[in-house]
Amino acid sequence: MSYRIAYISPEIVPFAKTGGLADVAGALPLALAEMGHKVKVFMPLYKQVDIGKFGILAHKTSLKVSVAGRNESFDLLNLSDQDSGCEFIFIRMDKYFDRDGLYVDPETTKDWADNDERFIAFSKAVLESLKVLEFKPDIIHCNDWQSGLIPAYLKCSDSSNKSDYGTGFFAGTKTVLTIHNLAYQGLFPETTFAKLGIDASHWYPASGFEYYGKVSFLKAAIVHADIINTVSEKYAEEIQSSNEYGYGLEGVLKDRAADLFGVINGIDYKIWDPATDELIKANYKPEKLDNKTKNKNELRRRSKLPMSRRDIPLIGMISRLADQKGFDLFEQVADQLFEMDIQMVILGNGDGKYHVMLSELIEKYPKKLAVNLAFNNELAHLIEAGSDMFLMPSRYEPCGLNQLYSLKYGTVPIVRETGGLADTITNCNPAKGTGTGFVFKNYNAIEMLNTVRFAVEVYKNKKIWLQLIQNGMAQDFSWGNSAKKYQELYDKAKAK
């Protein structure tokens, strides 16, 4: 069955990106359109979006929405993907989006003070745009807190009693919410509720909007969406289990357990495939892996790591430098790690304390460690192609993408058993020749260290290592598979 789908995201590759959500929003709608669904994708027109480069065209002008009791104007621009038929709609509201930084003021490094109004405006503009475009969706697919008010607007009465999105044009429209990272909830002062334009009867302790005295856009989405999913089955379980994963919303999520599912993200093999990747030194395939060594040597050359006559493993990391990503574990055992006969390349930036830590480690181990603290897409591809192993010791990981890239590039993942890492990587059993990587269970530095030691030992047996590489490269995490699972969620939503 084909659906009319409005896909809503605050960021989309290649137009604007701060994290993995943008990658998903740039790929899943295209896969859905290729399956025969009619898809329109909505995003704010940020200052950084290059209209000329992408050929984005003016579409509708002089539209209005009410925000905090004021009428705010907006325009629509659009771009059609010729291959899939998917249409991208950009909401232009210069008052709110013509500024540097998607969610954070780059000068203060703090969230924009009017983020509540910005995404109230965006959510309402999406709904008004659908009416103006006469596109009555079967499904509105929302992502994270920035579009979390949309399910609430469809279910809750309006304070003016002049309009109710849940009836009329949107009667029968169902909503699906994807939570990419529960740590980001869209929390605002109680005074924000009056700005929403929703009747005051919906504001009370423990209501669908109230979170410890604040307004939570994400809680509003969780309570009011017809179907909820996270980006892995394991993470869907974890966020119901404890405050560590649920960030205070675990009870609300448990109440919605019957409507909460996990769907692993896909990856775009047109971009991430060592057989065709133009950003790496030499292309290679599972049946002919010789050129992987050329990428390893190129990575060492660029990283100024010495070429060893011995065949020692090169470990890659591409990550935000943060506790969540396991850098506190790394710090605890760094000296023991570099006692091993290994080399390591790290790409990423983040917490200043880890910038300092890594700088000190480079001084101490210049022949074993190279670090690039500014993100570089070309280097990211080369790290995936040139590394022997890829380390992801995350405290929590809703899905993760780099372990999926690593599998495709024959780079064996070393991961902690959490979220999407647990769902996508199976532990190596050298005796049986099974597994796709190395997995440690507890968030513990010594356990991580011992798992790396085990991987380094297995690496010495080239027959087993080749089998491990080929097991990984045979995995299929294409978006087509994920899109089919999202269609099943849409079926569930429509049946409610």
Secondary structure, DSSP 8 states (H G I E B T S, - for coil): ---EEEEE-S-BTTTB-SSHHHHHHHHHHHHHHHTT-EEEEEEE--TT--HHHHT-EEEEEEEEEEETTEEEEEEEEEEE-TTT--EEEEEE-HHHHSSSSSSEETTTTEE-TTHHHHHHHHHHHHHHHHHHTT---SEEEEETGGGTHHHHHHHS-BTTSS--TTSGGGTT-EEEEEES-TT---EE-GGGHHHHTB-GGG-STTSSSEETTEEEHHHHHHHH-SEEEESSHHHHHHHHH-HHHHTT-HHHHHHTGGGEEE----B-TTTS-TTT-TTSSS--BTTB-HHHHHHHHHHHHHTT----SS---EEEEE--BSGGGTHHHHHHHHHHHTTSS-EEEEE--B-HHHHHHHHHHHHH-TTTEEEE-S--HHHHHHHHHH-SEEEE--S--SS-SHHHHHHHTT-EEEEESSHHHHHH--B-BTTTTB-SBEEE-SS-HHHHHHHHHHHHHHHT-HHHHHHHHHHHHT---BHHHHHHHHHHHHHHHHT-
